[in-house]
Amino acid sequence: MSRWSVETDVIDDALIAVVAAVGWDRTTVAAVCRQAGVSTGAFYPRYVSLETAALAVWRQRLWAAFMGLLIRVARAPELGRRGDLVIGMNDLAADRPEYTAAIELVLASRFTPELDQIWQEFCAEISALVVDVDEEIAAARMFAVIGALGLALSAGRGWAGAAELDHVLHRHFDAAMRPGPPLELPPDRAEYMHVPPVRTDDPRVDALYLSALDEVAARGFKGARLTDICAGAGVTTGFLYARWKGKQEFFLHAIEHIWGSAFGSSAALQADLTDEYGPAVAEAVMWREMTHPDLISKMILVLEMNRLARFDEAAAAVLADQEAGFVVMAAGDRAALGEVLMEVAWGLGLVAVGSALPGVSTLPYSVVLRRLGPVPV
C-alpha cells in the first residue's frame, strides 16, 4: 500500500475511535487528527469536511460491518443459521468501536443534513427486509432486527458486560425460526402513551416538557434550542433559568420525569394485559403500541437520551437509576442479567425501528412472541 493509503486508513480508524468514544456531536477534525497522530494538513487533502469523512467511512468501513451483520441476523432464522444470529447479536452487544460508531452515525444522521444519506440508506435497507414477503416472515425478520439494534444501543452500560446472552438468543432464534399463527389482539391502545407524558404541580413546567419533546424530535438534543422550547411553552427563558442551570440540566430533569412515568405505566399495563389475556398477547400489544406512529416524538426522545447517556456521565446516571430495579433483581445471576439486557434491548430496538419505519407497528409480532415463552427472570 502507498503511504497515502496507509495514512488515510489511520485517519479513518481515528474517526471511528473518536465517534465511538465521545459521540458524533463532540467529534471534531482536531480530535480525529490527534487520535491519528497527524496534522489537519493531512486530513483536508483527503476530505473537505468532517461530514464527508464520516460518509466515506460509513460506506467503505461501517456499512458492510454493521448493516451486513443486521441483515444476516434478520435472515438467519428462516435460513436455519443459528450461529449467524447468536454470534452476530453477541458481537453487537460487545460494545465494539465500529458498531458503536455505526449506530451513533445512523442516529446522528437524522439531524445532520450533511449525513442524511446515512439515515436514508439505513431506512431503505431495513424496509427492504419486509417487502414482498409473507407477514409472518416479515415479523420474524423484524423481531430479529429489533433485538439486534437494541443490543447495539444497549452496549456500554456498566452492568451489561456481566450479562450472559447465549441462552436467551437461542430461544430468540427458535421462536423466529418457527413462527406460529398470529394471535388475536385486543384493540385497546395504551392510552398513557398518547397523552402528555407528565403532570407536575406547575402547568408551565408541563408545557416546557411537552415543548422540549417536540423540539428534540425535530432537531435532536444538540440542535434543540431553549429559546424555541420556551417560546413553544409560552414562557420566558428567565422562567426556565430560574429553575435549571442550562440545557443539559433541564433535559435531564425532563427525561427523568417522562421516563419515570412511562416505566410505571408500562409495567402496570403489561401486568393487566397478562392477567386478562396471557403473556404472549400482552407482549404483542406492547410491541404494537411502542411502535405506533403517533409516538415518534417520544421514540426519538428515548433514542436521544440513550445517545446522550452513552457519552455523558450525568445522563448515564439518570438512565442507570431508571434501570436499577431491573438490574438488582438479576444481581449475581449472569443468565438472568442476560434476560434483563434483552428486555432493555427490545425496548430500545422497538423505538429505533418504529421511529424509522412507522408501518412496522402493524406487523403480527405475536407469531414469534407466542413461541418465545415467558421470560424466566
The 8 nearest C-alpha neighbors of each residue, nearest first, counted from 0:
[[1, 4, 5, 2, 3, 6, 8, 7],
 [2, 0, 4, 3, 5, 6, 7, 8],
 [1, 3, 5, 4, 6, 0, 7, 8],
 [4, 2, 6, 1, 5, 7, 0, 8],
 [5, 3, 7, 1, 2, 6, 0, 8],
 [4, 6, 2, 8, 7, 3, 1, 9],
 [5, 7, 9, 3, 8, 4, 2, 10],
 [8, 6, 4, 10, 9, 5, 3, 11],
 [9, 7, 11, 5, 6, 10, 12, 4],
 [8, 10, 6, 12, 7, 11, 35, 13],
 [11, 9, 13, 7, 35, 8, 12, 14],
 [10, 12, 8, 14, 13, 9, 7, 56],
 [13, 11, 9, 15, 10, 14, 8, 16],
 [12, 14, 16, 10, 35, 11, 34, 15],
 [13, 15, 11, 17, 31, 16, 12, 18],
 [16, 14, 12, 18, 13, 17, 100, 19],
 [15, 17, 13, 19, 14, 18, 20, 96],
 [18, 16, 20, 14, 19, 15, 21, 13],
 [19, 17, 22, 23, 15, 100, 20, 21],
 [20, 18, 100, 16, 99, 96, 17, 22],
 [19, 21, 17, 18, 16, 22, 310, 96],
 [20, 22, 310, 18, 25, 19, 17, 26],
 [23, 21, 18, 24, 25, 19, 20, 310],
 [22, 24, 26, 18, 25, 104, 103, 107],
 [23, 25, 22, 26, 221, 107, 21, 27],
 [26, 24, 23, 22, 21, 27, 18, 17],
 [25, 27, 23, 24, 18, 22, 17, 30],
 [28, 26, 30, 29, 31, 25, 49, 23],
 [27, 29, 31, 30, 49, 32, 26, 39],
 [28, 30, 32, 27, 31, 33, 39, 38],
 [31, 29, 33, 27, 32, 28, 34, 26],
 [30, 32, 28, 34, 14, 29, 13, 33],
 [31, 33, 35, 29, 37, 34, 30, 36],
 [34, 32, 36, 30, 35, 31, 29, 37],
 [33, 35, 31, 32, 13, 36, 30, 17],
 [34, 36, 32, 13, 33, 10, 37, 9],
 [37, 35, 33, 34, 32, 38, 31, 10],
 [38, 36, 32, 35, 41, 33, 39, 42],
 [37, 39, 40, 41, 32, 42, 36, 33],
 [40, 38, 42, 41, 32, 43, 37, 29],
 [39, 41, 38, 42, 43, 44, 37, 32],
 [42, 40, 39, 38, 43, 37, 44, 45],
 [43, 41, 39, 40, 45, 44, 46, 38],
 [42, 44, 46, 45, 47, 40, 41, 39],
 [43, 45, 42, 46, 41, 40, 47, 39],
 [46, 44, 43, 42, 47, 41, 7, 52],
 [47, 45, 43, 48, 52, 44, 51, 42],
 [46, 48, 43, 51, 45, 44, 49, 52],
 [49, 47, 50, 51, 46, 52, 43, 28],
 [48, 50, 52, 51, 28, 53, 27, 46],
 [51, 49, 53, 48, 52, 113, 54, 114],
 [50, 52, 54, 48, 53, 49, 46, 55],
 [53, 51, 49, 55, 50, 54, 46, 56],
 [52, 54, 50, 56, 51, 55, 57, 49],
 [55, 53, 57, 51, 52, 56, 50, 58],
 [54, 56, 52, 58, 57, 53, 59, 51],
 [55, 57, 53, 59, 60, 54, 58, 52],
 [58, 56, 61, 54, 55, 62, 60, 59],
 [59, 57, 62, 55, 56, 60, 61, 54],
 [58, 60, 56, 57, 55, 61, 62, 63],
 [61, 59, 56, 57, 58, 62, 63, 64],
 [60, 62, 57, 64, 63, 65, 101, 58],
 [63, 61, 58, 66, 57, 65, 64, 60],
 [62, 64, 67, 61, 66, 65, 60, 68],
 [63, 65, 61, 62, 67, 68, 66, 60],
 [64, 66, 68, 67, 62, 61, 63, 98],
 [67, 65, 69, 62, 68, 63, 64, 70],
 [68, 66, 63, 70, 65, 69, 64, 71],
 [67, 69, 71, 65, 66, 70, 64, 72],
 [70, 68, 66, 72, 67, 71, 73, 144],
 [69, 71, 73, 67, 72, 68, 66, 74],
 [72, 70, 68, 74, 73, 69, 75, 67],
 [71, 73, 84, 75, 69, 70, 74, 83],
 [74, 72, 140, 70, 143, 71, 144, 75],
 [75, 73, 71, 72, 76, 77, 140, 70],
 [74, 76, 80, 72, 78, 73, 77, 84],
 [77, 75, 176, 79, 78, 175, 74, 172],
 [76, 78, 176, 79, 75, 74, 175, 136],
 [79, 77, 75, 76, 80, 74, 176, 81],
 [78, 80, 76, 77, 81, 75, 176, 74],
 [81, 79, 75, 78, 83, 82, 76, 84],
 [80, 82, 83, 84, 79, 85, 75, 172],
 [81, 83, 85, 84, 86, 80, 87, 75],
 [84, 82, 81, 80, 87, 86, 72, 75],
 [83, 85, 72, 87, 82, 81, 86, 75],
 [86, 84, 82, 88, 87, 168, 83, 89],
 [87, 85, 89, 82, 88, 83, 84, 90],
 [88, 86, 90, 84, 89, 83, 85, 91],
 [87, 89, 91, 90, 85, 147, 86, 84],
 [90, 88, 92, 86, 91, 87, 85, 93],
 [89, 91, 87, 93, 88, 92, 86, 95],
 [92, 90, 151, 88, 89, 93, 150, 87],
 [91, 93, 150, 89, 154, 90, 151, 94],
 [92, 94, 90, 91, 95, 89, 154, 160],
 [95, 93, 154, 155, 92, 99, 96, 91],
 [94, 96, 98, 93, 97, 99, 91, 90],
 [95, 97, 99, 19, 98, 100, 16, 94],
 [98, 96, 100, 99, 95, 101, 15, 61],
 [99, 97, 101, 100, 96, 95, 65, 102],
 [98, 100, 96, 19, 101, 102, 97, 103],
 [99, 101, 19, 103, 97, 98, 18, 102],
 [100, 102, 98, 104, 103, 99, 61, 97],
 [103, 101, 105, 104, 99, 100, 98, 106],
 [104, 102, 100, 106, 101, 105, 107, 99],
 [103, 105, 107, 101, 102, 106, 108, 100],
 [106, 104, 102, 108, 103, 107, 118, 117],
 [105, 107, 103, 108, 104, 109, 102, 118],
 [108, 106, 104, 109, 105, 110, 103, 111],
 [109, 107, 114, 111, 115, 105, 110, 106],
 [108, 110, 107, 106, 118, 111, 115, 105],
 [109, 111, 108, 107, 218, 219, 112, 115],
 [112, 110, 108, 114, 113, 109, 115, 107],
 [113, 111, 115, 114, 110, 108, 109, 116],
 [112, 114, 111, 115, 50, 116, 108, 51],
 [115, 113, 108, 112, 111, 116, 117, 50],
 [114, 116, 112, 118, 108, 117, 113, 109],
 [117, 115, 119, 114, 118, 120, 113, 108],
 [118, 116, 120, 115, 119, 114, 121, 105],
 [117, 119, 121, 115, 116, 108, 120, 105],
 [118, 120, 116, 122, 121, 117, 123, 115],
 [121, 119, 123, 117, 118, 122, 116, 124],
 [120, 122, 118, 124, 119, 123, 117, 125],
 [123, 121, 119, 125, 120, 124, 126, 355],
 [124, 122, 126, 120, 121, 125, 127, 119],
 [123, 125, 127, 121, 126, 122, 120, 128],
 [126, 124, 122, 127, 128, 123, 121, 129],
 [125, 127, 123, 128, 124, 129, 122, 130],
 [128, 126, 124, 130, 125, 129, 123, 131],
 [127, 129, 126, 125, 130, 137, 124, 140],
 [130, 128, 137, 127, 126, 132, 131, 140],
 [129, 131, 127, 132, 128, 126, 137, 133],
 [132, 130, 129, 133, 127, 128, 137, 134],
 [133, 131, 130, 129, 137, 136, 134, 135],
 [132, 134, 136, 135, 137, 131, 129, 130],
 [135, 133, 137, 136, 138, 132, 362, 363],
 [134, 136, 138, 133, 137, 139, 366, 178],
 [135, 137, 139, 133, 138, 134, 140, 132],
 [136, 138, 129, 134, 140, 135, 139, 141],
 [137, 139, 141, 135, 364, 136, 140, 362],
 [140, 138, 142, 175, 136, 137, 141, 135],
 [141, 139, 73, 137, 143, 142, 138, 136],
 [140, 142, 144, 138, 143, 139, 145, 137],
 [143, 141, 139, 145, 140, 144, 138, 146],
 [142, 144, 73, 146, 140, 141, 145, 147],
 [145, 143, 141, 147, 146, 73, 142, 148],
 [146, 144, 348, 142, 148, 143, 147, 349],
 [145, 147, 149, 345, 143, 144, 148, 348],
 [146, 148, 144, 150, 149, 88, 145, 143],
 [149, 147, 151, 348, 145, 150, 146, 144],
 [148, 150, 344, 348, 347, 152, 146, 147],
 [149, 151, 92, 153, 344, 147, 152, 148],
 [150, 152, 91, 148, 149, 154, 92, 153],
 [151, 153, 149, 150, 154, 148, 347, 344],
 [154, 152, 150, 151, 344, 149, 155, 156],
 [155, 153, 94, 92, 151, 152, 156, 150],
 [154, 156, 94, 157, 153, 309, 159, 160],
 [157, 155, 159, 158, 154, 153, 160, 309],
 [156, 158, 159, 155, 160, 161, 154, 319],
 [157, 159, 156, 160, 161, 162, 326, 336],
 [160, 158, 156, 162, 161, 157, 340, 154],
 [159, 161, 162, 158, 157, 156, 93, 155],
 [160, 162, 159, 158, 333, 163, 336, 337],
 [161, 163, 337, 333, 336, 159, 160, 164],
 [164, 162, 337, 334, 333, 165, 161, 336],
 [163, 165, 337, 167, 166, 168, 162, 334],
 [164, 166, 168, 167, 163, 169, 85, 89],
 [165, 167, 169, 168, 164, 170, 334, 163],
 [168, 166, 170, 169, 164, 165, 171, 338],
 [169, 167, 171, 165, 170, 166, 85, 164],
 [168, 170, 172, 171, 166, 167, 165, 173],
 [171, 169, 167, 173, 168, 172, 174, 371],
 [170, 172, 168, 169, 174, 173, 167, 175],
 [173, 171, 169, 175, 170, 174, 76, 176],
 [172, 174, 170, 176, 175, 171, 169, 177],
 [173, 175, 370, 371, 367, 171, 172, 176],
 [174, 176, 139, 172, 367, 177, 173, 178],
 [177, 175, 76, 173, 77, 174, 172, 178],
 [176, 178, 175, 174, 173, 179, 367, 370],
 [179, 177, 366, 367, 175, 174, 176, 135],
 [180, 178, 366, 181, 177, 367, 370, 369],
 [179, 181, 366, 182, 178, 365, 135, 367],
 [182, 180, 366, 365, 363, 179, 183, 364],
 [183, 181, 365, 184, 180, 280, 366, 369],
 [182, 184, 181, 185, 280, 365, 186, 363],
 [183, 185, 182, 280, 186, 284, 283, 281],
 [184, 186, 187, 183, 284, 280, 188, 276],
 [187, 185, 184, 188, 284, 183, 189, 287],
 [188, 186, 185, 189, 190, 184, 284, 288],
 [187, 189, 190, 186, 288, 284, 185, 192],
 [188, 190, 191, 192, 288, 187, 193, 268],
 [189, 191, 192, 193, 188, 194, 187, 288],
 [190, 192, 193, 194, 189, 264, 196, 261],
 [193, 191, 190, 189, 194, 196, 294, 261],
 [192, 194, 190, 191, 195, 294, 293, 189],
 [193, 195, 191, 192, 196, 190, 197, 189],
 [196, 194, 197, 193, 209, 198, 192, 191],
 [195, 197, 257, 194, 260, 198, 192, 261],
 [198, 196, 195, 257, 199, 256, 260, 205],
 [197, 199, 205, 200, 196, 195, 202, 201],
 [200, 198, 201, 205, 197, 202, 204, 256],
 [199, 201, 202, 198, 204, 205, 203, 197],
 [200, 202, 203, 199, 204, 205, 198, 206],
 [203, 201, 205, 204, 206, 200, 199, 198],
 [202, 204, 206, 205, 201, 207, 232, 234],
 [205, 203, 207, 206, 202, 201, 208, 199],
 [206, 204, 202, 208, 203, 207, 198, 199],
 [205, 207, 232, 203, 209, 204, 208, 210],
 [208, 206, 204, 210, 232, 205, 209, 211],
 [207, 209, 211, 205, 210, 206, 253, 212],
 [210, 208, 212, 206, 211, 207, 205, 213],
 [209, 211, 207, 213, 228, 212, 208, 231],
 [212, 210, 214, 208, 209, 213, 228, 215],
 [211, 213, 209, 210, 215, 214, 216, 208],
 [214, 212, 216, 210, 211, 215, 217, 296],
 [213, 215, 211, 217, 216, 212, 223, 218],
 [216, 214, 219, 218, 217, 220, 212, 213],
 [215, 217, 296, 213, 214, 299, 218, 219],
 [218, 216, 214, 215, 219, 213, 110, 223],
 [219, 217, 222, 215, 223, 110, 216, 214],
 [220, 218, 215, 222, 221, 216, 223, 110],
 [219, 221, 223, 215, 222, 303, 218, 307],
 [220, 222, 219, 223, 24, 218, 224, 215],
 [221, 223, 218, 219, 220, 224, 215, 110],
 [222, 224, 220, 218, 215, 214, 221, 219],
 [225, 223, 227, 226, 222, 228, 214, 246],
 [224, 226, 228, 227, 229, 246, 223, 236],
 [225, 227, 229, 224, 228, 230, 236, 235],
 [228, 226, 230, 225, 224, 229, 231, 214],
 [227, 229, 225, 231, 210, 230, 226, 211],
 [230, 228, 232, 234, 226, 231, 227, 235],
 [231, 229, 227, 233, 232, 228, 226, 234],
 [230, 232, 228, 229, 210, 233, 227, 207],
 [231, 233, 206, 229, 207, 230, 234, 210],
 [232, 234, 230, 231, 229, 235, 206, 203],
 [235, 233, 229, 232, 230, 238, 236, 203],
 [236, 234, 237, 238, 229, 239, 233, 230],
 [235, 237, 239, 238, 229, 240, 226, 234],
 [236, 238, 240, 235, 239, 241, 234, 242],
 [237, 239, 235, 236, 241, 240, 234, 242],
 [238, 240, 236, 237, 241, 242, 243, 235],
 [241, 239, 243, 237, 242, 238, 244, 236],
 [240, 242, 238, 239, 237, 243, 244, 236],
 [241, 243, 240, 239, 244, 238, 249, 237],
 [244, 242, 240, 249, 245, 248, 241, 239],
 [245, 243, 240, 248, 242, 246, 249, 241],
 [246, 244, 243, 248, 247, 249, 240, 239],
 [245, 247, 249, 248, 250, 225, 244, 243],
 [246, 248, 250, 249, 245, 251, 244, 252],
 [247, 249, 251, 250, 245, 246, 243, 244],
 [250, 248, 246, 252, 247, 251, 243, 253],
 [249, 251, 253, 247, 252, 248, 254, 246],
 [250, 252, 254, 248, 253, 249, 255, 247],
 [253, 251, 255, 249, 250, 254, 248, 256],
 [254, 252, 250, 256, 251, 255, 208, 257],
 [253, 255, 257, 251, 256, 252, 258, 250],
 [254, 256, 252, 258, 253, 257, 259, 251],
 [257, 255, 259, 253, 254, 258, 260, 252],
 [258, 256, 254, 260, 196, 259, 255, 197],
 [259, 257, 261, 260, 255, 256, 254, 262],
 [260, 258, 256, 262, 261, 257, 255, 263],
 [259, 261, 258, 257, 263, 262, 264, 256],
 [260, 262, 258, 264, 259, 263, 265, 257],
 [263, 261, 265, 259, 264, 260, 258, 266],
 [262, 264, 266, 260, 261, 265, 267, 259],
 [263, 265, 261, 267, 266, 262, 268, 260],
 [266, 264, 268, 262, 267, 263, 261, 269],
 [265, 267, 269, 263, 264, 268, 270, 262],
 [266, 268, 264, 270, 265, 269, 263, 271],
 [269, 267, 271, 265, 270, 266, 264, 272],
 [268, 270, 272, 266, 271, 267, 281, 273],
 [269, 271, 273, 267, 268, 272, 266, 274],
 [272, 270, 268, 274, 269, 273, 267, 275],
 [273, 271, 281, 269, 275, 274, 270, 276],
 [272, 274, 277, 278, 270, 281, 276, 271],
 [275, 273, 271, 272, 277, 276, 270, 278],
 [274, 276, 272, 273, 277, 271, 281, 270],
 [277, 275, 273, 272, 280, 274, 281, 278],
 [276, 278, 273, 279, 280, 274, 275, 281],
 [279, 277, 273, 281, 280, 282, 373, 276],
 [280, 278, 369, 282, 281, 277, 368, 283],
 [279, 281, 283, 282, 278, 277, 276, 284],
 [282, 280, 272, 278, 273, 284, 279, 283],
 [283, 281, 285, 279, 284, 280, 278, 286],
 [282, 284, 280, 286, 365, 285, 281, 364],
 [285, 283, 287, 281, 286, 282, 280, 288],
 [284, 286, 288, 282, 287, 283, 289, 281],
 [287, 285, 283, 289, 284, 288, 282, 290],
 [288, 286, 360, 284, 285, 290, 289, 283],
 [287, 289, 285, 291, 290, 286, 284, 189],
 [290, 288, 286, 287, 291, 285, 349, 350],
 [289, 291, 353, 360, 288, 287, 350, 349],
 [290, 292, 288, 293, 360, 289, 294, 287],
 [293, 291, 357, 294, 295, 290, 353, 354],
 [294, 292, 291, 295, 193, 296, 290, 357],
 [293, 295, 292, 297, 296, 291, 298, 193],
 [294, 296, 298, 354, 297, 292, 293, 299],
 [297, 295, 216, 299, 298, 294, 213, 300],
 [298, 296, 300, 294, 299, 295, 301, 212],
 [299, 297, 295, 350, 301, 300, 296, 354],
 [298, 300, 302, 296, 301, 297, 216, 303],
 [299, 301, 297, 303, 298, 302, 304, 296],
 [302, 300, 304, 298, 299, 303, 305, 297],
 [301, 303, 299, 305, 304, 300, 306, 298],
 [304, 302, 306, 300, 305, 301, 299, 307],
 [305, 303, 307, 301, 306, 302, 308, 300],
 [304, 306, 302, 308, 303, 307, 301, 309],
 [307, 305, 303, 304, 309, 308, 302, 310],
 [306, 308, 304, 305, 309, 310, 311, 303],
 [309, 307, 315, 314, 305, 311, 310, 306],
 [308, 310, 306, 307, 311, 305, 315, 155],
 [309, 311, 308, 21, 307, 22, 312, 306],
 [310, 312, 308, 314, 313, 307, 309, 315],
 [313, 311, 315, 314, 316, 308, 310, 309],
 [314, 312, 316, 315, 311, 317, 308, 251],
 [313, 315, 308, 317, 316, 311, 312, 307],
 [314, 316, 308, 312, 318, 313, 317, 319],
 [315, 317, 319, 313, 314, 318, 312, 320],
 [318, 316, 314, 320, 315, 319, 321, 313],
 [317, 319, 315, 321, 316, 320, 314, 322],
 [318, 320, 316, 322, 321, 317, 323, 315],
 [319, 321, 323, 317, 318, 322, 316, 324],
 [320, 322, 318, 319, 323, 317, 259, 324],
 [323, 321, 319, 320, 324, 325, 326, 318],
 [324, 322, 326, 320, 325, 319, 321, 327],
 [325, 323, 327, 326, 322, 328, 321, 320],
 [324, 326, 328, 323, 327, 322, 339, 329],
 [325, 327, 323, 329, 328, 324, 330, 322],
 [328, 326, 330, 324, 329, 325, 323, 331],
 [329, 327, 325, 326, 330, 324, 376, 335],
 [328, 330, 336, 335, 327, 326, 332, 331],
 [331, 329, 327, 332, 328, 326, 336, 333],
 [330, 332, 333, 329, 336, 335, 327, 161],
 [333, 331, 335, 334, 330, 329, 336, 162],
 [334, 332, 162, 336, 163, 335, 161, 337],
 [333, 335, 337, 163, 336, 332, 162, 338],
 [336, 334, 338, 329, 337, 376, 332, 333],
 [337, 335, 162, 333, 339, 329, 338, 334],
 [336, 338, 162, 164, 163, 334, 340, 335],
 [337, 339, 335, 341, 336, 340, 342, 167],
 [340, 338, 336, 342, 337, 341, 343, 335],
 [339, 341, 337, 343, 338, 342, 344, 336],
 [340, 342, 344, 338, 339, 343, 345, 337],
 [343, 341, 339, 345, 344, 340, 338, 346],
 [344, 342, 340, 346, 341, 345, 339, 347],
 [345, 343, 149, 341, 150, 347, 342, 346],
 [346, 344, 348, 342, 146, 347, 343, 149],
 [345, 347, 343, 349, 344, 348, 342, 350],
 [348, 346, 149, 344, 350, 349, 345, 351],
 [347, 349, 149, 145, 345, 351, 148, 346],
 [350, 348, 346, 352, 347, 351, 145, 353],
 [349, 351, 353, 298, 347, 348, 352, 354],
 [352, 350, 348, 354, 349, 353, 347, 355],
 [351, 353, 355, 349, 354, 350, 356, 348],
 [354, 352, 290, 350, 357, 356, 355, 351],
 [353, 355, 295, 351, 352, 350, 356, 357],
 [354, 356, 352, 353, 122, 357, 351, 350],
 [357, 355, 353, 358, 354, 352, 359, 122],
 [356, 358, 292, 353, 359, 354, 355, 360],
 [359, 357, 360, 356, 361, 292, 353, 362],
 [358, 360, 361, 362, 357, 356, 353, 290],
 [359, 361, 287, 290, 358, 291, 362, 357],
 [362, 360, 359, 358, 363, 287, 291, 364],
 [361, 363, 359, 138, 360, 364, 134, 137],
 [364, 362, 365, 138, 181, 366, 361, 135],
 [363, 365, 366, 138, 367, 362, 283, 368],
 [364, 366, 368, 283, 367, 363, 181, 369],
 [367, 365, 179, 181, 178, 364, 180, 368],
 [368, 366, 178, 365, 174, 370, 175, 369],
 [367, 369, 365, 371, 370, 279, 366, 364],
 [368, 370, 279, 367, 365, 371, 366, 372],
 [371, 369, 174, 368, 367, 372, 178, 179],
 [370, 372, 368, 174, 369, 170, 367, 171],
 [371, 373, 370, 369, 374, 368, 279, 278],
 [374, 372, 375, 278, 371, 279, 376, 369],
 [373, 375, 376, 372, 338, 371, 167, 342],
 [376, 374, 373, 335, 338, 372, 334, 167],
 [375, 335, 374, 338, 329, 339, 328, 336]]
